[in-house]
């Protein structure tokens, strides 16, 4: 099983950004739960 590591940062407006450190996967969201769902969707699409 491969492991993808994401760096998560909180933006000045309160939103979150997640960027994969090893692949070209990037997503953002307004809150933590939305970010988790967006990361799952982005990974499954990858």
CHARMM-style PDB file with segment names, atoms N, HN, CA, C and O in Angstrom:
ATOM      1  N   UNK     1       0.847  -1.182   0.000  1.00  0.00      PROA
ATOM      2  CA  UNK     1       0.000   0.000   0.000  1.00  0.00      PROA
ATOM      3  C   UNK     1       0.888   1.241   0.000  1.00  0.00      PROA
ATOM      4  O   UNK     1       1.828   1.339   0.789  1.00  0.00      PROA
ATOM      5  N   UNK     2       0.592   2.170  -0.873  1.00  0.00      PROA
ATOM      6  HN  UNK     2      -0.171   2.090  -1.514  1.00  0.00      PROA
ATOM      7  CA  UNK     2       1.333   3.424  -0.932  1.00  0.00      PROA
ATOM      8  C   UNK     2       0.754   4.419   0.055  1.00  0.00      PROA
ATOM      9  O   UNK     2      -0.435   4.399   0.372  1.00  0.00      PROA
ATOM     10  N   UNK     3       1.615   5.274   0.524  1.00  0.00      PROA
ATOM     11  HN  UNK     3       2.582   5.291   0.267  1.00  0.00      PROA
ATOM     12  CA  UNK     3       1.187   6.294   1.478  1.00  0.00      PROA
ATOM     13  C   UNK     3       1.394   7.661   0.849  1.00  0.00      PROA
ATOM     14  O   UNK     3       2.455   7.942   0.292  1.00  0.00      PROA
ATOM     15  N   UNK     4       0.378   8.510   0.937  1.00  0.00      PROA
ATOM     16  HN  UNK     4      -0.484   8.282   1.389  1.00  0.00      PROA
ATOM     17  CA  UNK     4       0.471   9.882   0.468  1.00  0.00      PROA
ATOM     18  C   UNK     4       0.456  10.797   1.682  1.00  0.00      PROA
ATOM     19  O   UNK     4      -0.411  10.686   2.549  1.00  0.00      PROA
ATOM     20  N   UNK     5       1.415  11.694   1.733  1.00  0.00      PROA
ATOM     21  HN  UNK     5       2.119  11.785   1.029  1.00  0.00      PROA
ATOM     22  CA  UNK     5       1.518  12.636   2.845  1.00  0.00      PROA
ATOM     23  C   UNK     5       1.117  14.011   2.333  1.00  0.00      PROA
ATOM     24  O   UNK     5       1.600  14.471   1.299  1.00  0.00      PROA
ATOM     25  N   UNK     6       0.219  14.661   3.082  1.00  0.00      PROA
ATOM     26  HN  UNK     6      -0.174  14.287   3.922  1.00  0.00      PROA
ATOM     27  CA  UNK     6      -0.251  15.991   2.716  1.00  0.00      PROA
ATOM     28  C   UNK     6       0.212  17.012   3.738  1.00  0.00      PROA
ATOM     29  O   UNK     6       0.223  16.753   4.941  1.00  0.00      PROA
ATOM     30  N   UNK     7       0.591  18.173   3.239  1.00  0.00      PROA
ATOM     31  HN  UNK     7       0.582  18.384   2.261  1.00  0.00      PROA
ATOM     32  CA  UNK     7       0.878  19.312   4.104  1.00  0.00      PROA
ATOM     33  C   UNK     7      -0.385  20.169   4.121  1.00  0.00      PROA
ATOM     34  O   UNK     7      -0.883  20.572   3.070  1.00  0.00      PROA
ATOM     35  N   UNK     8      -0.894  20.443   5.307  1.00  0.00      PROA
ATOM     36  HN  UNK     8      -0.490  20.115   6.161  1.00  0.00      PROA
ATOM     37  CA  UNK     8      -2.121  21.226   5.451  1.00  0.00      PROA
ATOM     38  C   UNK     8      -1.770  22.560   6.088  1.00  0.00      PROA
ATOM     39  O   UNK     8      -1.089  22.617   7.112  1.00  0.00      PROA
ATOM     40  N   UNK     9      -2.248  23.631   5.466  1.00  0.00      PROA
ATOM     41  HN  UNK     9      -2.801  23.584   4.635  1.00  0.00      PROA
ATOM     42  CA  UNK     9      -2.042  24.966   6.022  1.00  0.00      PROA
ATOM     43  C   UNK     9      -3.378  25.677   6.127  1.00  0.00      PROA
ATOM     44  O   UNK     9      -4.290  25.451   5.332  1.00  0.00      PROA
ATOM     45  N   UNK    10      -3.473  26.537   7.123  1.00  0.00      PROA
ATOM     46  HN  UNK    10      -2.732  26.721   7.769  1.00  0.00      PROA
ATOM     47  CA  UNK    10      -4.679  27.343   7.286  1.00  0.00      PROA
ATOM     48  C   UNK    10      -4.416  28.712   6.680  1.00  0.00      PROA
ATOM     49  O   UNK    10      -3.422  29.364   6.997  1.00  0.00      PROA
ATOM     50  N   UNK    11      -5.306  29.134   5.817  1.00  0.00      PROA
ATOM     51  HN  UNK    11      -6.115  28.604   5.560  1.00  0.00      PROA
ATOM     52  CA  UNK    11      -5.181  30.413   5.138  1.00  0.00      PROA
ATOM     53  C   UNK    11      -5.625  31.555   6.046  1.00  0.00      PROA
ATOM     54  O   UNK    11      -6.287  31.324   7.058  1.00  0.00      PROA
ATOM     55  N   UNK    12      -5.272  32.762   5.694  1.00  0.00      PROA
ATOM     56  HN  UNK    12      -4.735  32.950   4.872  1.00  0.00      PROA
ATOM     57  CA  UNK    12      -5.625  33.942   6.486  1.00  0.00      PROA
ATOM     58  C   UNK    12      -7.136  34.122   6.600  1.00  0.00      PROA
ATOM     59  O   UNK    12      -7.624  34.653   7.598  1.00  0.00      PROA
ATOM     60  N   UNK    13      -7.876  33.686   5.587  1.00  0.00      PROA
ATOM     61  HN  UNK    13      -7.480  33.255   4.776  1.00  0.00      PROA
ATOM     62  CA  UNK    13      -9.337  33.821   5.616  1.00  0.00      PROA
ATOM     63  C   UNK    13     -10.016  32.715   6.416  1.00  0.00      PROA
ATOM     64  O   UNK    13     -11.242  32.690   6.519  1.00  0.00      PROA
ATOM     65  N   UNK    14      -9.222  31.794   6.989  1.00  0.00      PROA
ATOM     66  HN  UNK    14      -8.226  31.815   6.905  1.00  0.00      PROA
ATOM     67  CA  UNK    14      -9.781  30.720   7.804  1.00  0.00      PROA
ATOM     68  C   UNK    14      -9.930  29.402   7.079  1.00  0.00      PROA
ATOM     69  O   UNK    14     -10.160  28.373   7.716  1.00  0.00      PROA
ATOM     70  N   UNK    15      -9.804  29.405   5.761  1.00  0.00      PROA
ATOM     71  HN  UNK    15      -9.617  30.240   5.244  1.00  0.00      PROA
ATOM     72  CA  UNK    15      -9.908  28.172   4.992  1.00  0.00      PROA
ATOM     73  C   UNK    15      -8.649  27.331   5.117  1.00  0.00      PROA
ATOM     74  O   UNK    15      -7.663  27.755   5.719  1.00  0.00      PROA
ATOM     75  N   UNK    16      -8.691  26.135   4.541  1.00  0.00      PROA
ATOM     76  HN  UNK    16      -9.492  25.790   4.052  1.00  0.00      PROA
ATOM     77  CA  UNK    16      -7.566  25.207   4.606  1.00  0.00      PROA
ATOM     78  C   UNK    16      -7.132  24.802   3.206  1.00  0.00      PROA
ATOM     79  O   UNK    16      -7.941  24.745   2.280  1.00  0.00      PROA
ATOM     80  N   UNK    17      -5.837  24.520   3.068  1.00  0.00      PROA
ATOM     81  HN  UNK    17      -5.180  24.566   3.820  1.00  0.00      PROA
ATOM     82  CA  UNK    17      -5.260  24.042   1.820  1.00  0.00      PROA
ATOM     83  C   UNK    17      -4.468  22.779   2.133  1.00  0.00      PROA
ATOM     84  O   UNK    17      -3.719  22.735   3.108  1.00  0.00      PROA
ATOM     85  N   UNK    18      -4.637  21.749   1.298  1.00  0.00      PROA
ATOM     86  HN  UNK    18      -5.246  21.785   0.505  1.00  0.00      PROA
ATOM     87  CA  UNK    18      -3.879  20.507   1.449  1.00  0.00      PROA
ATOM     88  C   UNK    18      -3.120  20.247   0.158  1.00  0.00      PROA
ATOM     89  O   UNK    18      -3.690  20.274  -0.933  1.00  0.00      PROA
ATOM     90  N   UNK    19      -1.822  19.993   0.300  1.00  0.00      PROA
ATOM     91  HN  UNK    19      -1.358  19.971   1.186  1.00  0.00      PROA
ATOM     92  CA  UNK    19      -0.971  19.722  -0.857  1.00  0.00      PROA
ATOM     93  C   UNK    19      -0.176  18.451  -0.595  1.00  0.00      PROA
ATOM     94  O   UNK    19       0.511  18.332   0.420  1.00  0.00      PROA
ATOM     95  N   UNK    20      -0.277  17.508  -1.519  1.00  0.00      PROA
ATOM     96  HN  UNK    20      -0.835  17.605  -2.343  1.00  0.00      PROA
ATOM     97  CA  UNK    20       0.473  16.259  -1.403  1.00  0.00      PROA
ATOM     98  C   UNK    20       1.953  16.543  -1.627  1.00  0.00      PROA
ATOM     99  O   UNK    20       2.317  17.293  -2.533  1.00  0.00      PROA
ATOM    100  N   UNK    21       2.803  15.941  -0.801  1.00  0.00      PROA
ATOM    101  HN  UNK    21       2.507  15.332  -0.066  1.00  0.00      PROA
ATOM    102  CA  UNK    21       4.238  16.193  -0.891  1.00  0.00      PROA
ATOM    103  C   UNK    21       4.931  15.371  -1.972  1.00  0.00      PROA
ATOM    104  O   UNK    21       6.033  15.719  -2.398  1.00  0.00      PROA
ATOM    105  N   UNK    22       4.300  14.283  -2.423  1.00  0.00      PROA
ATOM    106  HN  UNK    22       3.406  14.001  -2.077  1.00  0.00      PROA
ATOM    107  CA  UNK    22       4.966  13.403  -3.385  1.00  0.00      PROA
ATOM    108  C   UNK    22       4.291  13.333  -4.752  1.00  0.00      PROA
ATOM    109  O   UNK    22       4.901  12.868  -5.714  1.00  0.00      PROA
ATOM    110  N   UNK    23       3.062  13.780  -4.852  1.00  0.00      PROA
ATOM    111  HN  UNK    23       2.566  14.158  -4.070  1.00  0.00      PROA
ATOM    112  CA  UNK    23       2.315  13.733  -6.112  1.00  0.00      PROA
ATOM    113  C   UNK    23       1.676  15.096  -6.365  1.00  0.00      PROA
ATOM    114  O   UNK    23       1.631  15.945  -5.474  1.00  0.00      PROA
ATOM    115  N   UNK    24       1.194  15.292  -7.559  1.00  0.00      PROA
ATOM    116  HN  UNK    24       1.230  14.603  -8.282  1.00  0.00      PROA
ATOM    117  CA  UNK    24       0.573  16.561  -7.930  1.00  0.00      PROA
ATOM    118  C   UNK    24      -0.913  16.546  -7.554  1.00  0.00      PROA
ATOM    119  O   UNK    24      -1.786  16.514  -8.421  1.00  0.00      PROA
ATOM    120  N   UNK    25      -1.179  16.570  -6.244  1.00  0.00      PROA
ATOM    121  HN  UNK    25      -0.470  16.596  -5.539  1.00  0.00      PROA
ATOM    122  CA  UNK    25      -2.547  16.567  -5.722  1.00  0.00      PROA
ATOM    123  C   UNK    25      -2.681  17.765  -4.795  1.00  0.00      PROA
ATOM    124  O   UNK    25      -1.870  17.958  -3.889  1.00  0.00      PROA
ATOM    125  N   UNK    26      -3.707  18.563  -5.030  1.00  0.00      PROA
ATOM    126  HN  UNK    26      -4.366  18.407  -5.765  1.00  0.00      PROA
ATOM    127  CA  UNK    26      -3.905  19.807  -4.291  1.00  0.00      PROA
ATOM    128  C   UNK    26      -5.401  20.027  -4.139  1.00  0.00      PROA
ATOM    129  O   UNK    26      -6.157  19.801  -5.084  1.00  0.00      PROA
ATOM    130  N   UNK    27      -5.843  20.469  -2.956  1.00  0.00      PROA
ATOM    131  HN  UNK    27      -5.228  20.653  -2.189  1.00  0.00      PROA
ATOM    132  CA  UNK    27      -7.250  20.796  -2.759  1.00  0.00      PROA
ATOM    133  C   UNK    27      -7.380  21.820  -1.642  1.00  0.00      PROA
ATOM    134  O   UNK    27      -6.438  22.056  -0.886  1.00  0.00      PROA
ATOM    135  N   UNK    28      -8.548  22.418  -1.550  1.00  0.00      PROA
ATOM    136  HN  UNK    28      -9.313  22.227  -2.165  1.00  0.00      PROA
ATOM    137  CA  UNK    28      -8.800  23.413  -0.508  1.00  0.00      PROA
ATOM    138  C   UNK    28     -10.247  23.323  -0.054  1.00  0.00      PROA
ATOM    139  O   UNK    28     -11.085  22.712  -0.719  1.00  0.00      PROA
ATOM    140  N   UNK    29     -10.533  23.947   1.104  1.00  0.00      PROA
ATOM    141  HN  UNK    29      -9.853  24.443   1.644  1.00  0.00      PROA
ATOM    142  CA  UNK    29     -11.890  23.907   1.657  1.00  0.00      PROA
ATOM    143  C   UNK    29     -12.054  25.005   2.692  1.00  0.00      PROA
ATOM    144  O   UNK    29     -11.083  25.615   3.141  1.00  0.00      PROA
ATOM    145  N   UNK    30     -13.307  25.244   3.061  1.00  0.00      PROA
ATOM    146  HN  UNK    30     -14.096  24.749   2.697  1.00  0.00      PROA
ATOM    147  CA  UNK    30     -13.621  26.268   4.059  1.00  0.00      PROA
ATOM    148  C   UNK    30     -13.402  25.782   5.485  1.00  0.00      PROA
ATOM    149  O   UNK    30     -13.118  26.584   6.375  1.00  0.00      PROA
ATOM    150  N   UNK    31     -13.534  24.459   5.715  1.00  0.00      PROA
ATOM    151  HN  UNK    31     -13.765  23.808   4.992  1.00  0.00      PROA
ATOM    152  CA  UNK    31     -13.362  23.928   7.075  1.00  0.00      PROA
ATOM    153  C   UNK    31     -12.671  22.561   7.015  1.00  0.00      PROA
ATOM    154  O   UNK    31     -12.476  21.990   5.943  1.00  0.00      PROA
ATOM    155  N   UNK    32     -12.308  22.057   8.196  1.00  0.00      PROA
ATOM    156  HN  UNK    32     -12.467  22.522   9.067  1.00  0.00      PROA
ATOM    157  CA  UNK    32     -11.522  20.826   8.297  1.00  0.00      PROA
ATOM    158  C   UNK    32     -12.265  19.616   7.725  1.00  0.00      PROA
ATOM    159  O   UNK    32     -11.673  18.833   6.983  1.00  0.00      PROA
ATOM    160  N   UNK    33     -13.535  19.451   8.052  1.00  0.00      PROA
ATOM    161  HN  UNK    33     -14.015  20.088   8.655  1.00  0.00      PROA
ATOM    162  CA  UNK    33     -14.299  18.293   7.562  1.00  0.00      PROA
ATOM    163  C   UNK    33     -14.430  18.320   6.047  1.00  0.00      PROA
ATOM    164  O   UNK    33     -14.291  17.288   5.390  1.00  0.00      PROA
ATOM    165  N   UNK    34     -14.693  19.488   5.498  1.00  0.00      PROA
ATOM    166  HN  UNK    34     -14.806  20.326   6.032  1.00  0.00      PROA
ATOM    167  CA  UNK    34     -14.788  19.623   4.044  1.00  0.00      PROA
ATOM    168  C   UNK    34     -13.436  19.299   3.397  1.00  0.00      PROA
ATOM    169  O   UNK    34     -13.387  18.678   2.335  1.00  0.00      PROA
ATOM    170  N   UNK    35     -12.351  19.717   4.033  1.00  0.00      PROA
ATOM    171  HN  UNK    35     -12.391  20.221   4.896  1.00  0.00      PROA
ATOM    172  CA  UNK    35     -11.017  19.423   3.506  1.00  0.00      PROA
ATOM    173  C   UNK    35     -10.765  17.919   3.488  1.00  0.00      PROA
ATOM    174  O   UNK    35     -10.237  17.393   2.508  1.00  0.00      PROA
ATOM    175  N   UNK    36     -11.132  17.229   4.547  1.00  0.00      PROA
ATOM    176  HN  UNK    36     -11.560  17.656   5.344  1.00  0.00      PROA
ATOM    177  CA  UNK    36     -10.950  15.772   4.597  1.00  0.00      PROA
ATOM    178  C   UNK    36     -11.683  15.094   3.441  1.00  0.00      PROA
ATOM    179  O   UNK    36     -11.136  14.203   2.792  1.00  0.00      PROA
ATOM    180  N   UNK    37     -12.908  15.512   3.188  1.00  0.00      PROA
ATOM    181  HN  UNK    37     -13.353  16.236   3.715  1.00  0.00      PROA
ATOM    182  CA  UNK    37     -13.683  14.936   2.088  1.00  0.00      PROA
ATOM    183  C   UNK    37     -13.051  15.268   0.736  1.00  0.00      PROA
ATOM    184  O   UNK    37     -12.989  14.419  -0.152  1.00  0.00      PROA
ATOM    185  N   UNK    38     -12.583  16.505   0.588  1.00  0.00      PROA
ATOM    186  HN  UNK    38     -12.633  17.195   1.309  1.00  0.00      PROA
ATOM    187  CA  UNK    38     -11.962  16.914  -0.674  1.00  0.00      PROA
ATOM    188  C   UNK    38     -10.663  16.155  -0.931  1.00  0.00      PROA
ATOM    189  O   UNK    38     -10.363  15.818  -2.076  1.00  0.00      PROA
ATOM    190  N   UNK    39      -9.896  15.885   0.113  1.00  0.00      PROA
ATOM    191  HN  UNK    39     -10.140  16.159   1.043  1.00  0.00      PROA
ATOM    192  CA  UNK    39      -8.664  15.109  -0.045  1.00  0.00      PROA
ATOM    193  C   UNK    39      -9.009  13.693  -0.501  1.00  0.00      PROA
ATOM    194  O   UNK    39      -8.361  13.162  -1.403  1.00  0.00      PROA
ATOM    195  N   UNK    40     -10.006  13.087   0.102  1.00  0.00      PROA
ATOM    196  HN  UNK    40     -10.532  13.518   0.835  1.00  0.00      PROA
ATOM    197  CA  UNK    40     -10.419  11.732  -0.301  1.00  0.00      PROA
ATOM    198  C   UNK    40     -10.842  11.704  -1.769  1.00  0.00      PROA
ATOM    199  O   UNK    40     -10.470  10.791  -2.507  1.00  0.00      PROA
ATOM    200  N   UNK    41     -11.618  12.702  -2.189  1.00  0.00      PROA
ATOM    201  HN  UNK    41     -11.920  13.443  -1.590  1.00  0.00      PROA
ATOM    202  CA  UNK    41     -12.062  12.774  -3.585  1.00  0.00      PROA
ATOM    203  C   UNK    41     -10.881  12.976  -4.528  1.00  0.00      PROA
ATOM    204  O   UNK    41     -10.802  12.342  -5.580  1.00  0.00      PROA
ATOM    205  N   UNK    42      -9.966  13.861  -4.147  1.00  0.00      PROA
ATOM    206  HN  UNK    42     -10.030  14.376  -3.292  1.00  0.00      PROA
ATOM    207  CA  UNK    42      -8.804  14.140  -4.997  1.00  0.00      PROA
ATOM    208  C   UNK    42      -7.920  12.905  -5.139  1.00  0.00      PROA
ATOM    209  O   UNK    42      -7.419  12.624  -6.228  1.00  0.00      PROA
ATOM    210  N   UNK    43      -7.728  12.177  -4.061  1.00  0.00      PROA
ATOM    211  HN  UNK    43      -8.136  12.405  -3.176  1.00  0.00      PROA
ATOM    212  CA  UNK    43      -6.897  10.970  -4.110  1.00  0.00      PROA
ATOM    213  C   UNK    43      -7.573   9.895  -4.956  1.00  0.00      PROA
ATOM    214  O   UNK    43      -6.906   9.222  -5.743  1.00  0.00      PROA
ATOM    215  N   UNK    44      -8.870   9.726  -4.807  1.00  0.00      PROA
ATOM    216  HN  UNK    44      -9.411  10.273  -4.168  1.00  0.00      PROA
ATOM    217  CA  UNK    44      -9.555   8.694  -5.596  1.00  0.00      PROA
ATOM    218  C   UNK    44      -9.564   9.046  -7.084  1.00  0.00      PROA
ATOM    219  O   UNK    44      -9.555   8.149  -7.927  1.00  0.00      PROA
ATOM    220  N   UNK    45      -9.581  10.330  -7.415  1.00  0.00      PROA
ATOM    221  HN  UNK    45      -9.588  11.058  -6.731  1.00  0.00      PROA
ATOM    222  CA  UNK    45      -9.531  10.748  -8.819  1.00  0.00      PROA
ATOM    223  C   UNK    45      -8.133  10.591  -9.399  1.00  0.00      PROA
ATOM    224  O   UNK    45      -7.970  10.459 -10.612  1.00  0.00      PROA
ATOM    225  N   UNK    46      -7.129  10.605  -8.535  1.00  0.00      PROA
ATOM    226  HN  UNK    46      -7.261  10.713  -7.550  1.00  0.00      PROA
ATOM    227  CA  UNK    46      -5.742  10.495  -8.965  1.00  0.00      PROA
ATOM    228  C   UNK    46      -5.468   9.069  -9.381  1.00  0.00      PROA
ATOM    229  OT1 UNK    46      -4.350   8.746  -9.783  1.00  0.00      PROA
TER     230      UNK     46
END
